Amino acid sequence: MAAQIINGNTVANRITDELKAEVAKLKAAGRAPLLVAVQVGENAASRVYIKNQKESCEKIGITYRLDELSATSTQADLAAHIGKLNADRTVTGVILQMPLPEGLDPRAAQRAISFEKDIEGMHPANIGRVVYGDASQAPCTAHGAFLLAKSLELPPSHDPLPEFAKKMIAAGKTTAGLYGKNVVVVGHSEIVGKPLALLFLDHFCTVEVCHIATKGLREKTRRADILCVAVGKAGLVTGEMVRPGAAVIDIGINRVPDIGPDGKPVLDKKGNPKMKTVGDVEYEKAKEVAGWITPVPGGVGPMTVAMLLKNVVEAAKAAKG
């Protein structure tokens, strides 16, 4: 039986509808959210992201502003500009467009953003908050992937549920579907794999994190009730690596040639290979084994955007003065 497709757009739209109402309340209270994007130099790919970010913000009433700095800006110039935004009480959140010009340190620039205005959730302080069970400014992709898994009606791992589980569910600290689940996260980056593992741990899942040095990956992934893959390598997880009935959350984004029925690359009008976006999981085969699976695109991607907006709203709600 084919897996149920996890529609990230449906869950993301539900979240953004709630955020739109919250933004209206903030505006009525004189606390209108303002997201400022900082772009250093020219980058065609960033322009696409900026356009999408602006449209997403405006849909729910968040004001979006682009601050453009010269490509010749130094690390000190960038830090000084970020410092001004940190001090500006009208600015709710700051997002740094990547990539930065050669010679600039992206991590240093990211850490220069005040953790209160770090709406990507990448500041060490916000990662630290996740460790303590506070996901109010969690990394967007990790949080979005987690909420997709949480949204599923997974069968309970315990029947009947222990009294402790019932108390935690009543307190909103887990769900009947998540409590006791075995989760395998493939990928250990600081902005996806690690915080994602922490989010599941906080909801009483048993989590195993795999990476490039992991031996016997197939045996580990086949033990997962919930399998999350965030590496950036197309086809890393094959259908036979998925436990029958598991929930598969594919976080990878890869551009690969589109192959036709004849096994050859599909060409465009100019004779160049057409490219398509795929995840890290062998989707067509995995969906015949899994119980639930995210498509790529259309799965975690919309949730990342929704979490970015949510972080802006949370920052506005927490802002002083």
Buried (B, 14 or more C-beta within 10 A) or exposed (E): EEBBBBBBBEBBEEBBEBBBEBBEEBBEEEBBBBBBBBBBBEBEEBEEBBEEBBEBBEEBBBBBBBBEBEBEBEBEBBBEBBEEBBEEEEBBBBBBBBEBBEEBEEEEBBBBBBBBBBBBBBBEEBBEBBEEEEBBBBBBBBBBBBBBBBBBEBEBBEEEBEEEBEEBBEEEBBBBBBBBBBBBBBBBBEBBBBBBBBBBBBBBBBBBBBEEEBEEBEEBBBBBBBBBBBBBBBBBBBBEBBBEBBBBBBBBBBEEBBEEEEEEBBEEEEEEEEBEBBBBBBBEBBBBBBBBBBBBBBBBBBBBBBBBBBBBBBBBBEBEE
